[in-house]
Amino acid sequence: MPRALVTGATGFVGSNLVAHLRHLGWEVNCLVRDAARAAPLEQLGANLFLGHLDDEESIECAIAETDCVFHVAGRVRALSSRQFEKDNVVGTRHVMEAAAAQDESPVVIYVSSLAAGGPSRRDTPRLESDDDEPVSDYGRSKHAAERAAAAFADEVPLSVVRPPIIFGAADRASLAIFRSVRMLRLLPVPGFRRFPVSLVHVADLCEAMVRIAQRGERVPHNGSMKPGEGIYYVAAERTIPYGELGKLAAQALGHGAIALPLPRAFFWILGGAMEVVGQLRREPGVINLDKIREAVAPGWVCSDKKLRQSLGYAPGAPLEERFSATAAWYREHGWL
């Protein structure tokens, strides 16, 4: 029976991954900050290890005798680029150091982001072999974390997965879309042009990660990453315009909604205002200038052809079914 360590196990992706691994029969260690918050993971049969990415000793305890590490933990919003550096880059380096220190190094699957590759060009999905061009502090930090991890590739088998927009059970980010279309019957869209996006349901992402862990390509053993080697994009069965997110969410809730195009200037003003609020509160908001830099890009589309062809990945259900299941989870748990 394989044994895995999951970092970020109490978060959206991490908690779903733990449940998926336990369903497959894996033994699972979880590195967690708060035992009370992690109680549902313990109920699934996972082993809890108290610690965090700054505490190298706690990482070494949690990683001991594991076959695979799913490094999911990371910061998605920050008050400064230094916060991103600390949590995404330095934290990843600590995980890789702990893996390299084992007598037999586990495979490490680093959960990065499409933001590390950068936005797509019009009508051209981003491929793993493309030059990386991140446009946000978040994207640059995830890209730097990939490089930090790759420095250990001689000692630790490493693969990187770059998901686009992730949605599904327990996701608070997409919850905002569901609430918007429920209350207002509309979804604001940045700019008066088609804004295509890739997305992936969390269950499909978890299945992809397991396939990559078991049979995936690894980052080259030379301390630096060659274009595309050991990297995988993952996506749903089709690309959609951003405005269709609102329509899919509304359909799942049993009513209609419209996409409302707004000038880019509106989003820059909103992002600036929320940035000021976040700095005053010392708590980064969901909307800030870094997120607006991503929102005004031409699009965020990736191709997962490599994953499908080499590892047999395919989404488990169409987007409509995935959105319906997500809405049902929100309602069951009182989020809507």
C-alpha positions as a Markdown table, in Angstrom:
| # | Residue | x | y | z |
|---|---|---|---|---|
| 1 | Met | 0.0 | 0.0 | 0.0 |
| 2 | Pro | 1.6 | 3.3 | -1.0 |
| 3 | Arg | 2.1 | 6.0 | 1.6 |
| 4 | Ala | 1.9 | 9.7 | 0.7 |
| 5 | Leu | 2.5 | 13.0 | 2.4 |
| 6 | Val | 0.1 | 15.8 | 1.5 |
| 7 | Thr | 1.0 | 19.3 | 2.4 |
| 8 | Gly | -1.8 | 21.9 | 2.5 |
| 9 | Ala | -4.1 | 19.0 | 3.4 |
| 10 | Thr | -6.8 | 21.2 | 5.1 |
| 11 | Gly | -7.1 | 23.4 | 2.0 |
| 12 | Phe | -9.5 | 23.0 | -0.9 |
| 13 | Val | -7.3 | 20.9 | -3.2 |
| 14 | Gly | -5.5 | 19.2 | -0.3 |
| 15 | Ser | -8.6 | 18.0 | 1.5 |
| 16 | Asn | -10.0 | 16.6 | -1.7 |
| 17 | Leu | -6.8 | 14.9 | -2.5 |
| 18 | Val | -6.6 | 13.2 | 0.9 |
| 19 | Ala | -10.1 | 11.8 | 0.4 |
| 20 | His | -9.2 | 10.6 | -3.1 |
| 21 | Leu | -6.1 | 8.9 | -1.9 |
| 22 | Arg | -7.8 | 7.2 | 1.0 |
| 23 | His | -10.5 | 6.0 | -1.4 |
| 24 | Leu | -7.8 | 4.4 | -3.5 |
| 25 | Gly | -6.4 | 2.7 | -0.4 |
| 26 | Trp | -3.3 | 4.8 | 0.1 |
| 27 | Glu | -1.9 | 5.5 | 3.6 |
| 28 | Val | -1.8 | 9.3 | 4.0 |
| 29 | Asn | 0.3 | 11.6 | 6.2 |
| 30 | Cys | -0.9 | 15.2 | 6.5 |
| 31 | Leu | 1.3 | 18.1 | 7.5 |
| 32 | Val | -1.2 | 20.5 | 9.3 |
| 33 | Arg | -1.0 | 23.6 | 11.4 |
| 34 | Asp | -4.3 | 23.1 | 13.3 |
| 35 | Ala | -5.3 | 19.7 | 14.6 |
| 36 | Ala | -8.9 | 20.8 | 15.2 |
| 37 | Arg | -9.3 | 22.0 | 11.7 |
| 38 | Ala | -7.8 | 18.8 | 10.4 |
| 39 | Ala | -10.2 | 16.5 | 12.4 |
| 40 | Pro | -12.2 | 15.5 | 9.2 |
| 41 | Leu | -8.9 | 14.2 | 7.7 |
| 42 | Glu | -8.3 | 12.1 | 10.7 |
| 43 | Gln | -11.8 | 10.7 | 10.4 |
| 44 | Leu | -10.8 | 9.6 | 6.9 |
| 45 | Gly | -8.0 | 7.6 | 8.4 |
| 46 | Ala | -5.2 | 10.0 | 7.6 |
| 47 | Asn | -2.2 | 10.5 | 10.0 |
| 48 | Leu | -1.8 | 14.1 | 11.3 |
| 49 | Phe | 1.6 | 15.7 | 11.8 |
| 50 | Leu | 1.6 | 19.1 | 13.4 |
| 51 | Gly | 3.9 | 21.6 | 11.7 |
| 52 | His | 4.4 | 24.0 | 8.8 |
| 53 | Leu | 6.7 | 24.7 | 5.9 |
| 54 | Asp | 9.0 | 26.9 | 8.1 |
| 55 | Asp | 9.6 | 24.0 | 10.5 |
| 56 | Glu | 12.0 | 21.7 | 8.7 |
| 57 | Glu | 12.0 | 19.2 | 11.5 |
| 58 | Ser | 8.2 | 18.7 | 11.3 |
| 59 | Ile | 8.4 | 18.2 | 7.5 |
| 60 | Glu | 11.1 | 15.5 | 8.0 |
| 61 | Cys | 8.9 | 13.7 | 10.5 |
| 62 | Ala | 5.9 | 13.8 | 8.2 |
| 63 | Ile | 7.9 | 12.7 | 5.1 |
| 64 | Ala | 9.7 | 9.8 | 6.7 |
| 65 | Glu | 9.0 | 6.4 | 5.0 |
| 66 | Thr | 6.7 | 7.9 | 2.4 |
| 67 | Asp | 6.7 | 6.9 | -1.3 |
| 68 | Cys | 5.3 | 10.1 | -2.6 |
| 69 | Val | 4.9 | 13.7 | -1.6 |
| 70 | Phe | 2.0 | 15.8 | -3.0 |
| 71 | His | 3.2 | 19.4 | -2.2 |
| 72 | Val | -0.1 | 21.3 | -2.4 |
| 73 | Ala | 0.5 | 23.9 | 0.2 |
| 74 | Gly | 1.1 | 27.5 | -1.0 |
| 75 | Arg | -0.1 | 31.0 | -0.9 |
| 76 | Val | -2.5 | 32.3 | -3.5 |
| 77 | Arg | -3.0 | 35.9 | -2.2 |
| 78 | Ala | -0.4 | 38.1 | -0.5 |
| 79 | Leu | 0.2 | 41.7 | 0.6 |
| 80 | Ser | 3.6 | 41.7 | -1.0 |
| 81 | Ser | 5.9 | 39.6 | -3.3 |
| 82 | Arg | 8.0 | 38.8 | -0.3 |
| 83 | Gln | 5.1 | 36.9 | 1.3 |
| 84 | Phe | 4.8 | 34.8 | -1.9 |
| 85 | Glu | 8.5 | 34.2 | -1.9 |
| 86 | Lys | 8.5 | 33.0 | 1.7 |
| 87 | Asp | 5.6 | 30.6 | 1.5 |
| 88 | Asn | 5.8 | 29.4 | -2.1 |
| 89 | Val | 9.5 | 29.4 | -2.9 |
| 90 | Val | 11.2 | 28.9 | 0.5 |
| 91 | Gly | 8.5 | 26.5 | 1.7 |
| 92 | Thr | 9.0 | 24.4 | -1.5 |
| 93 | Arg | 12.7 | 24.3 | -0.9 |
| 94 | His | 12.2 | 23.0 | 2.6 |
| 95 | Val | 10.0 | 20.2 | 1.3 |
| 96 | Met | 12.6 | 19.2 | -1.3 |
| 97 | Glu | 15.4 | 19.3 | 1.2 |
| 98 | Ala | 13.5 | 17.0 | 3.5 |
| 99 | Ala | 12.8 | 14.6 | 0.6 |
| 100 | Ala | 16.4 | 14.6 | -0.4 |
| 101 | Ala | 17.5 | 13.8 | 3.1 |
| 102 | Gln | 15.6 | 10.5 | 3.1 |
| 103 | Asp | 17.5 | 7.2 | 2.6 |
| 104 | Glu | 15.2 | 6.6 | -0.4 |
| 105 | Ser | 13.8 | 9.8 | -1.8 |
| 106 | Pro | 10.0 | 9.8 | -2.4 |
| 107 | Val | 8.6 | 11.1 | -5.6 |
| 108 | Val | 7.5 | 14.7 | -5.3 |
| 109 | Ile | 4.5 | 16.1 | -7.2 |
| 110 | Tyr | 4.6 | 19.9 | -7.0 |
| 111 | Val | 1.2 | 21.5 | -7.5 |
| 112 | Ser | 2.1 | 24.8 | -9.4 |
| 113 | Ser | -0.3 | 26.8 | -11.5 |
| 114 | Leu | -1.0 | 27.9 | -15.1 |
| 115 | Ala | 0.0 | 31.3 | -13.8 |
| 116 | Ala | 3.6 | 30.1 | -13.7 |
| 117 | Gly | 3.5 | 29.6 | -17.4 |
| 118 | Gly | 1.6 | 32.8 | -18.0 |
| 119 | Pro | -1.4 | 33.7 | -20.1 |
| 120 | Ser | -2.2 | 32.2 | -23.4 |
| 121 | Arg | -2.2 | 34.1 | -26.7 |
| 122 | Arg | -5.4 | 34.5 | -28.6 |
| 123 | Asp | -6.7 | 31.1 | -29.9 |
| 124 | Thr | -3.4 | 29.4 | -28.9 |
| 125 | Pro | -3.5 | 27.1 | -25.8 |
| 126 | Arg | -0.4 | 27.1 | -23.7 |
| 127 | Leu | 1.8 | 24.0 | -24.0 |
| 128 | Glu | 4.3 | 22.6 | -21.5 |
| 129 | Ser | 7.2 | 23.3 | -24.0 |
| 130 | Asp | 6.3 | 27.1 | -24.4 |
| 131 | Asp | 8.5 | 29.7 | -22.9 |
| 132 | Asp | 7.2 | 30.8 | -19.5 |
| 133 | Glu | 5.9 | 34.3 | -19.2 |
| 134 | Pro | 4.2 | 34.9 | -15.8 |
| 135 | Val | 2.6 | 38.3 | -15.4 |
| 136 | Ser | 1.6 | 38.4 | -11.7 |
| 137 | Asp | 3.6 | 38.2 | -8.5 |
| 138 | Tyr | 1.8 | 35.0 | -7.7 |
| 139 | Gly | 2.7 | 33.4 | -11.1 |
| 140 | Arg | 6.3 | 34.5 | -10.7 |
| 141 | Ser | 6.5 | 33.0 | -7.2 |
| 142 | Lys | 5.1 | 29.6 | -8.5 |
| 143 | His | 7.6 | 29.7 | -11.4 |
| 144 | Ala | 10.4 | 30.4 | -8.9 |
| 145 | Ala | 9.2 | 27.6 | -6.7 |
| 146 | Glu | 9.3 | 25.2 | -9.7 |
| 147 | Arg | 12.9 | 26.3 | -10.2 |
| 148 | Ala | 13.8 | 25.8 | -6.5 |
| 149 | Ala | 12.3 | 22.3 | -6.7 |
| 150 | Ala | 14.1 | 21.5 | -9.9 |
| 151 | Ala | 17.5 | 22.2 | -8.2 |
| 152 | Phe | 17.0 | 18.9 | -6.3 |
| 153 | Ala | 16.1 | 16.8 | -9.4 |
| 154 | Asp | 19.3 | 14.9 | -9.2 |
| 155 | Glu | 18.3 | 13.6 | -5.8 |
| 156 | Val | 14.5 | 13.6 | -5.8 |
| 157 | Pro | 12.2 | 12.3 | -8.6 |
| 158 | Leu | 10.1 | 15.4 | -9.4 |
| 159 | Ser | 7.1 | 16.2 | -11.5 |
| 160 | Val | 5.1 | 19.5 | -11.8 |
| 161 | Val | 1.4 | 19.9 | -12.5 |
| 162 | Arg | 0.1 | 23.3 | -13.6 |
| 163 | Pro | -3.7 | 23.4 | -13.1 |
| 164 | Pro | -5.8 | 26.3 | -14.5 |
| 165 | Ile | -8.9 | 27.5 | -12.6 |
| 166 | Ile | -9.9 | 24.8 | -10.1 |
| 167 | Phe | -13.4 | 24.3 | -8.9 |
| 168 | Gly | -15.4 | 21.8 | -6.9 |
| 169 | Ala | -16.5 | 20.8 | -3.4 |
| 170 | Ala | -15.1 | 23.0 | -0.7 |
| 171 | Asp | -13.9 | 25.7 | -3.1 |
| 172 | Arg | -14.5 | 29.2 | -1.7 |
| 173 | Ala | -13.2 | 31.0 | -4.8 |
| 174 | Ser | -15.8 | 29.6 | -7.2 |
| 175 | Leu | -18.4 | 30.0 | -4.4 |
| 176 | Ala | -18.3 | 33.8 | -5.1 |
| 177 | Ile | -19.4 | 33.1 | -8.7 |
| 178 | Phe | -22.3 | 31.0 | -7.5 |
| 179 | Arg | -23.4 | 33.6 | -5.0 |
| 180 | Ser | -23.1 | 36.4 | -7.6 |
| 181 | Val | -25.4 | 34.6 | -10.1 |
| 182 | Arg | -27.8 | 33.6 | -7.4 |
| 183 | Met | -28.2 | 37.1 | -6.1 |
| 184 | Leu | -27.7 | 39.3 | -9.2 |
| 185 | Arg | -28.2 | 36.9 | -12.1 |
| 186 | Leu | -25.0 | 38.2 | -13.7 |
| 187 | Leu | -21.3 | 37.8 | -13.8 |
| 188 | Pro | -18.9 | 40.7 | -14.5 |
| 189 | Val | -16.4 | 40.0 | -17.3 |
| 190 | Pro | -13.2 | 42.1 | -17.7 |
| 191 | Gly | -13.2 | 43.9 | -21.1 |
| 192 | Phe | -15.4 | 43.9 | -24.1 |
| 193 | Arg | -13.8 | 40.9 | -25.8 |
| 194 | Arg | -13.8 | 37.1 | -25.6 |
| 195 | Phe | -11.8 | 36.0 | -22.5 |
| 196 | Pro | -11.2 | 32.2 | -22.9 |
| 197 | Val | -10.2 | 30.1 | -19.9 |
| 198 | Ser | -9.4 | 26.5 | -19.1 |
| 199 | Leu | -10.6 | 25.1 | -15.8 |
| 200 | Val | -10.5 | 21.7 | -14.1 |
| 201 | His | -12.7 | 20.0 | -11.5 |
| 202 | Val | -10.8 | 19.1 | -8.3 |
| 203 | Ala | -11.7 | 15.4 | -8.7 |
| 204 | Asp | -10.1 | 15.3 | -12.1 |
| 205 | Leu | -7.0 | 17.2 | -10.8 |
| 206 | Cys | -6.6 | 14.6 | -8.0 |
| 207 | Glu | -6.9 | 11.7 | -10.5 |
| 208 | Ala | -4.3 | 13.4 | -12.8 |
| 209 | Met | -1.9 | 13.9 | -9.9 |
| 210 | Val | -2.1 | 10.2 | -8.9 |
| 211 | Arg | -1.4 | 9.2 | -12.5 |
| 212 | Ile | 1.6 | 11.5 | -12.7 |
| 213 | Ala | 2.9 | 10.2 | -9.3 |
| 214 | Gln | 2.7 | 6.6 | -10.5 |
| 215 | Arg | 3.9 | 6.8 | -14.1 |
| 216 | Gly | 4.6 | 10.4 | -15.0 |
| 217 | Glu | 7.6 | 12.0 | -16.6 |
| 218 | Arg | 10.2 | 13.5 | -14.2 |
| 219 | Val | 12.1 | 16.7 | -14.3 |
| 220 | Pro | 15.6 | 16.1 | -15.9 |
| 221 | His | 18.5 | 15.1 | -13.6 |
| 222 | Asn | 20.6 | 18.1 | -14.3 |
| 223 | Gly | 19.4 | 20.7 | -11.8 |
| 224 | Ser | 17.6 | 22.8 | -14.4 |
| 225 | Met | 14.3 | 22.3 | -16.2 |
| 226 | Lys | 14.3 | 21.8 | -20.0 |
| 227 | Pro | 11.2 | 23.2 | -21.7 |
| 228 | Gly | 8.2 | 21.0 | -20.8 |
| 229 | Glu | 10.0 | 18.0 | -19.3 |
| 230 | Gly | 8.4 | 16.8 | -16.1 |
| 231 | Ile | 5.6 | 19.4 | -16.4 |
| 232 | Tyr | 1.9 | 18.7 | -17.1 |
| 233 | Tyr | -1.1 | 20.9 | -17.7 |
| 234 | Val | -4.5 | 19.5 | -16.8 |
| 235 | Ala | -7.9 | 20.7 | -17.9 |
| 236 | Ala | -11.6 | 19.9 | -18.4 |
| 237 | Glu | -13.1 | 18.6 | -21.6 |
| 238 | Arg | -13.4 | 22.0 | -23.2 |
| 239 | Thr | -12.3 | 25.6 | -23.0 |
| 240 | Ile | -15.0 | 28.2 | -22.3 |
| 241 | Pro | -15.4 | 32.0 | -22.4 |
| 242 | Tyr | -15.1 | 33.4 | -18.8 |
| 243 | Gly | -18.7 | 34.6 | -19.0 |
| 244 | Glu | -19.9 | 31.0 | -19.4 |
| 245 | Leu | -18.7 | 30.3 | -15.8 |
| 246 | Gly | -21.7 | 32.3 | -14.7 |
| 247 | Lys | -24.1 | 30.6 | -17.0 |
| 248 | Leu | -22.9 | 27.1 | -15.9 |
| 249 | Ala | -23.2 | 28.1 | -12.2 |
| 250 | Ala | -26.7 | 29.6 | -12.8 |
| 251 | Gln | -27.8 | 26.5 | -14.7 |
| 252 | Ala | -26.6 | 24.3 | -11.8 |
| 253 | Leu | -28.7 | 26.5 | -9.5 |
| 254 | Gly | -31.8 | 26.2 | -11.7 |
| 255 | His | -32.0 | 29.6 | -13.3 |
| 256 | Gly | -30.3 | 31.8 | -15.9 |
| 257 | Ala | -27.7 | 34.5 | -15.8 |
| 258 | Ile | -25.9 | 36.8 | -18.2 |
| 259 | Ala | -22.3 | 37.9 | -18.6 |
| 260 | Leu | -21.8 | 41.6 | -18.0 |
| 261 | Pro | -18.8 | 43.0 | -19.9 |
| 262 | Leu | -17.2 | 46.0 | -18.1 |
| 263 | Pro | -14.3 | 48.2 | -19.1 |
| 264 | Arg | -10.8 | 47.1 | -18.0 |
| 265 | Ala | -10.5 | 50.4 | -16.2 |
| 266 | Phe | -13.3 | 49.4 | -13.8 |
| 267 | Phe | -11.3 | 46.4 | -12.7 |
| 268 | Trp | -8.1 | 48.3 | -12.3 |
| 269 | Ile | -10.0 | 50.8 | -10.1 |
| 270 | Leu | -11.7 | 48.0 | -8.1 |
| 271 | Gly | -8.4 | 46.2 | -7.7 |
| 272 | Gly | -6.6 | 49.3 | -6.5 |
| 273 | Ala | -9.3 | 50.1 | -4.0 |
| 274 | Met | -9.3 | 46.5 | -2.6 |
| 275 | Glu | -5.5 | 46.6 | -2.5 |
| 276 | Val | -5.7 | 49.6 | -0.2 |
| 277 | Val | -8.3 | 47.9 | 2.0 |
| 278 | Gly | -6.2 | 44.8 | 2.2 |
| 279 | Gln | -3.1 | 46.7 | 3.2 |
| 280 | Leu | -5.0 | 48.6 | 5.9 |
| 281 | Arg | -6.4 | 45.4 | 7.3 |
| 282 | Arg | -3.1 | 43.6 | 6.7 |
| 283 | Glu | -5.1 | 40.8 | 5.1 |
| 284 | Pro | -5.0 | 40.3 | 1.3 |
| 285 | Gly | -8.4 | 40.3 | -0.4 |
| 286 | Val | -9.7 | 38.0 | -3.1 |
| 287 | Ile | -9.5 | 40.9 | -5.5 |
| 288 | Asn | -6.3 | 42.9 | -5.6 |
| 289 | Leu | -4.0 | 44.4 | -8.2 |
| 290 | Asp | -2.1 | 41.1 | -8.7 |
| 291 | Lys | -5.3 | 39.4 | -9.6 |
| 292 | Ile | -6.3 | 42.2 | -11.9 |
| 293 | Arg | -3.0 | 41.7 | -13.8 |
| 294 | Glu | -4.2 | 38.2 | -14.5 |
| 295 | Ala | -7.7 | 39.3 | -15.3 |
| 296 | Val | -6.8 | 41.7 | -18.1 |
| 297 | Ala | -4.6 | 39.1 | -19.9 |
| 298 | Pro | -5.7 | 37.9 | -23.4 |
| 299 | Gly | -6.8 | 34.5 | -21.9 |
| 300 | Trp | -5.8 | 31.6 | -19.7 |
| 301 | Val | -6.0 | 28.5 | -21.8 |
| 302 | Cys | -3.8 | 25.4 | -21.7 |
| 303 | Ser | -3.6 | 22.1 | -23.6 |
| 304 | Asp | -3.4 | 18.9 | -21.6 |
| 305 | Lys | -2.8 | 16.8 | -24.7 |
| 306 | Lys | 0.5 | 15.5 | -23.2 |
| 307 | Leu | -1.3 | 14.2 | -20.1 |
| 308 | Arg | -4.1 | 12.6 | -22.1 |
| 309 | Gln | -1.8 | 10.9 | -24.6 |
| 310 | Ser | 1.0 | 9.7 | -22.2 |
| 311 | Leu | -1.0 | 8.8 | -19.1 |
| 312 | Gly | -4.5 | 8.2 | -20.4 |
| 313 | Tyr | -6.1 | 11.0 | -18.4 |
| 314 | Ala | -9.6 | 12.1 | -19.2 |
| 315 | Pro | -12.1 | 14.2 | -17.2 |
| 316 | Gly | -14.6 | 12.0 | -15.3 |
| 317 | Ala | -17.7 | 14.1 | -16.3 |
| 318 | Pro | -18.7 | 17.0 | -18.4 |
| 319 | Leu | -18.6 | 20.6 | -17.0 |
| 320 | Glu | -22.4 | 20.7 | -16.6 |
| 321 | Glu | -22.3 | 17.7 | -14.3 |
| 322 | Arg | -19.4 | 19.0 | -12.4 |
| 323 | Phe | -21.0 | 22.3 | -11.8 |
| 324 | Ser | -24.3 | 20.6 | -10.7 |
| 325 | Ala | -22.3 | 18.5 | -8.2 |
| 326 | Thr | -20.5 | 21.5 | -6.9 |
| 327 | Ala | -23.8 | 23.4 | -6.3 |
| 328 | Ala | -25.2 | 20.4 | -4.6 |
| 329 | Trp | -22.2 | 20.3 | -2.2 |
| 330 | Tyr | -22.5 | 24.0 | -1.4 |
| 331 | Arg | -26.2 | 23.6 | -0.6 |
| 332 | Glu | -25.7 | 20.4 | 1.5 |
| 333 | His | -23.1 | 22.2 | 3.6 |
| 334 | Gly | -25.0 | 25.4 | 4.0 |
| 335 | Trp | -22.7 | 27.5 | 1.9 |
| 336 | Leu | -25.5 | 28.7 | -0.5 |
